[in-house]
Amino acid sequence: MTSRPLRTSVIGSYPFPGWLEFSSSHLDAFGSADLAEMQDDAATVAIQDQIHAGLDVITDGEQTRFDFNLSFYGHLEGISLEPSSPRRFGPPAHDQRGTHEVTGLLAAPAGLGTVAEFQRLLRLAPAGVPLKMSVPGPYTMSGRLAPNDRYPDRYALTEALLPIVSAELEALVAAGCEEICVDEPSMSCYGYREDTRRFVEIFNRTVAPVVGKTRLCTHLCFGNFKGHPVGWRRYSPLFPDFLDLAVEELHVEMANREYAELEIIRPIAERMDVAVGIIDVKSYHIETPDQIAYAVRACLNHAPADRLVFAPDCGLSQTARWAAKQKLANLCAGVARVRQELGLE
């Protein structure tokens, strides 16, 4: 069960400060010490925004990743990174992210970089605040790699990536990470047409080495590239199979879907903690504390307080920072209001 009833958390990513967006386009102007300072400063900004909002669990905002998933391809051997987007004009959408050619045996001898990120977070965050790291799962990572003779389909690519992700999880645990989110949004996006039992088996093999050694969670959403989802946005095809995922917390997006299928949190809460997305990261409507409190009370009709976690629908990287700051502050204020009503404060 959650360490605090009606816990507040985030998924992982947070908006870049404007200066970081600008600097990222001019990296050649900086030396190695400048870049290290920039990374520390950006992580500090994300940490302080989350602390100021009042969150129970924070991340580093993934400030040293240009994307929650795509950044990790830079750590892989055996691929040739696609030099540019396949579609460069028109409305921004998922088809602007192409696929990388696989040129050899997939490997990551130096890991995926999350241990260094965690060590930075540990160094910069206030003592005593629960910290969470996010790592993409192998099925989601496989989506931007082109099959070849060695890896003839997406599942073959997934199997090649699985031990790499597992090793990264083990390294994070060895470094002292007490909460890890294994992001598999591709499983929720395509579960309606794929074998959900196979998805569960893949996920559970991925996390098997660290089960019981850290608080594991997973984030099931329907995509958020430039504020656009992808896939059929229904959870019902995923259940009951996904109740067998080996996690302590399962996150579902609800706010952007107008709380459709909210009843699904009841069976989830019978097996594990359920994190409910009650902040719409795709909308610039700023949810008020009253609206947040209303959503929390609705969730309490389906799950007990000690099984509920509240968070944004997805990572906040695609939301302007001014909006993200206010949304998180109102999230915490609305949840605190219900805690007071229940005598939990």
N, C-alpha and C positions, 0 to 999 in steps of 0.2 A: 504493500500500500504506500501511498505518497507520504513523504516525510512531513508534510503539512497539508491539512484539508484545504481544498480549493487552491491548490498550488498554481503559481503563475510562471510561465516559461516562454521561450522562443524556439524557433526551429533551428536557426543557425545564422543565416546571413543577415546583414544590416547594411543600410545605404552607405556608400562611400561619401566622405566629406567632399565638397566641391573641389578643394585644392588637390585631393588625391586623384580625382577624375582627371584633372588637368595634368598633374605630374605623371600619371600613368601613360599619357600620350607623349611624354618627353623624357623617357627614362635615360636616353643617351646623355642627357645633360647632368646626370647625377653620378657620383662616385659610390663605391660599395658602402662606405660609412654613412653617406647621405641616405641611401636606400634603407639601411638598417634603422636609421633614425625615423624615417618616414613610416616604416612598418610599425614601429613601437608607437609613434604618435597616432596613427590611424586606429590601432587596436585600443589605445587609451581612450580615444574619443568614443568608440563604440561601447566600451565597457562603462564609461561614465554616463553615457546616455541611458543605458539599461539600469544602472544602479539608481540614477536619479528618478527613473520611472517607478522604481519600487519592485522590480521583478525578483522572484525567489530564486530563479536559475538564470544564469547568463552565459553567453558565448563570447568569442573574440570578434563576432560579427563577420567572420570569414574575410577580414579586411586585406589579407594577402593573397586571396584567390580572386581571379577575375570572373569566376563562375563557380557555383557549388559543385559542379561535376566536370565541366570542360577543362578546368585547370589541371586536373589530375593526369590528363594525357601527356603533359609535359614531363611527367616522372616515369613514363613507360619507355622501355626499350622494345624494339621490334615494330615500330610504327613510323610512318612518314606523315608529319602533320600537314594537313591541308593548308595551303598558303593563304587562301581567301575564301570568303563566303560564296556559295554557289549562286545566291540571288542577292544582289547588292542594292536594288532599287525597289521602291514600293513599300507598302505597309510592313512594319517589323513583325516577324512571326518565326515559328520554329523551323520553317524550311530554309531559313538563312543560315542555319548551322548545318554544315555538311558532314561528310564522313572522312575519317583518316584511313589511309591505306596501311594494311598490315604487311610488313616487309620481312618479318622474321619471327623468332620465338618471343612471345610476350613475356616481359619480366620487368621487375622494378627493384633492382639490387640495392638501391639506396632508400627504398620505401617510398611512400606517397607524400611525405612532407608534413603529415599531421602532428607528429611528435614535436617538431620544432614549433609549430603553431601552439600546441598545448603548453609547452614550456614557456612560451612568451606570455600566454594568457595567465598561467600560474604566477609568473613574476609580476605582472602588472595589475592583476585583480586584487581587490581588498581581501584580507584574510577572512575565512569563514563563509564566504559566499559559494554555494554550489556551482560548479563549472561543468559545462557540457561541450563536447566536440561532436562534429558531424562528419561522417565518411560515406561516400556514395557506395551503394551495393554493386555487386558484379553485373547483375542483369541491366541495371540502369547505365553503368559504365560501358557496357558492350554496345549500346545503341548507336554510338558515333564511330564505330569501327566497321570497316567493310570486310565481309567474309572473303575467304580465299580458299585455295586448295588445302592448306593446313587446318584452317578453321572454317568449315564449309557453311556454317549458319550461326545465328545469334546465340544459340545455346552452346555451341562449341566455344565461341568467344567468351561466353559467361563462365564456362568451366575453366578456361585458362586464366581468367581474372580472379576467380574465387579464392585460390590460395594466396594471391597477392593482397586482397582485401583482408582475409583472415589474419595474415601476418601483421598487417597494419593495426588491426584491432588488438592483437596481442602486444604489440609494441606500445600502444597507447596505455593499456592496462599496466604494463611494466613501468611506464613513466608516472603512474599514479592517477590516471584519469578515472574518475568514479562515475561518469555518466557519458554514454556514447549513443548517438543517434545514427543508425544505419539507414540512409536515405534510399528508398527504392520506389520513387514515384512512377517509374516505368511499369512496375508491377500493377499499380492501381490504375494507370492509364490504359493498360492493355489486358487486364484481367478478364474483361468481358469476352475476349476472343481466344484466350490462351488457357492452358491447363493450370488452374489455381493450386491444385495439390502439388504440381511440379514446382511452382513458385515457392510454396511453403518449404518444400524439401530443400531447394537451393538456398533459401534464406537461412534456414536452420543449420545447414552444413557450414555456411559462411561464419556464423556467430558461435558455433559449437565450442571453439577453443576458449571463449571468454564468458560463457554462460555461468552465472553465479559469482563472477569475479568483478563485475561492474554493473551499473544500472543500464540495461539495454532498452532502447526504444527504437521505433521506426516511424517514419513519416509517410503517410499515404495521401497523395494529393493528385491533382489532374493537370499539373504543369503551370508554370508561370514565367514564360519568357516574354519580356516586354509587356507584361500585364495580360498575356493571352494564355488560356488553358489549351490542352490538347487531349484528345481521347473522349470517350463517352463518360460523362461525369455521374456515374452511379456506383454506389458501394455494394448494392445488393448482390452483384455477380461474384464478389470476393468472399462472401460469407455463406456458410459457416467456416469454410476452410481456413481463412486467415486468422481465426481464433486460435489456431495451433502455432502461430508464429512464436518463437522462443524469445519473447521480450517481456519487460516489466511494464512498458508503457507503449500504447499504440495511438498515434495521432491521426485525426480525421479532420478535413476542412469542412466547415459548415456555413460560415458567414456569407461567403460569396454565392453559395448555393441556396441562400434563403432558408437555411436549416432543414432542407429536404433530408429525409431519412434520419432525423435526429434520434429516432427510436433505436437505431443500430448501436448506440452507445450502451444500451442496457446489457445485451449479451457480452459486449466487450468488457464492461465493468465487472461482470461475473467471473472473468478469467484473469484480468490484468487492469492496471490503471488506464484510463482513457483520457487523452489530451484532446480537447475540443477547440477547433479553430473558431474563435468568435470575433476576430478582427479581419476585415476584408482588405487584403493587401493590394487588390486590384482596383479598389475604389478610393476616391479622394473625399468621400463622406467620412468625417471624423466621428466615430461612434462615441456617444456621450456616456458618462458613467451610469446614467439611468438605463440606457439601452444595453450596456454591458450587464448590469445587474439583472435586467429582465431575462437576458439570454442565460445567465448563470442559474437563475431560478428555474427556467425551463429545463435545463440539463439535470437539475436536482430531482425532477420528476421521473428520471430514468436511471440515475446512478447516485450512490451515496457520496457525501462530501469527501470522504477519505480515499475515494477512487478517482476523483476528478482533478484534472489539470487544465488550465486555460492558457491559450496562446494565439498568435496570429494564424491565419489559414496556412501560410507558407512562409518561406524566408522573406525578409523585407528588402532585399537588394534592389527590387524593381520599383520601390516606393520612394518618393522624395523624402529626404531626411526630416524636413520640418513636419511632414505628415506622420512619419514613423514615430517621431518623438512624442507627438500628442496622442497618437493612437495607443502607444504603450502606456503612457501615463494614465489615460482614461481606462485602459484595460485593468490596471492595478487598482485604480480608485473604485471602479465598479465592483470588482471582486471583493475588495476590502469592505464595501458596504454590505454585501451579503454575509461575509464572515461576521460582521458586527450583529446583523440580524439574528444569526444562528448562535451567537455567544461564543464564537471561535476566536475572537481577537483578544 
